[in-house]
């Protein structure tokens, strides 16, 4: 099954504001997600956009998190990329 990444306008804007070193890290993580969007459940965090939305299974990418949805047509829609997230406590 081949997945492909699609970026929301918000995610595109966020990427355009990143320094090159951070952008490289994020692009590496996007490639990992594209290969297997269900990978690494232990690297999931909660990303919160205040007064907007909570993403409970954002993918941890270094000091950043990537929130995305998997669409029925095998697209991975990246909604948000942020360095503000919470690690859920594990029992």
Helices and strands as residue ranges (DSSP letters): E 4-7, H 9-16, H 20-35, G 41-43, E 44-49, E 53-61, E 64-70, E 75-82, E 85-86
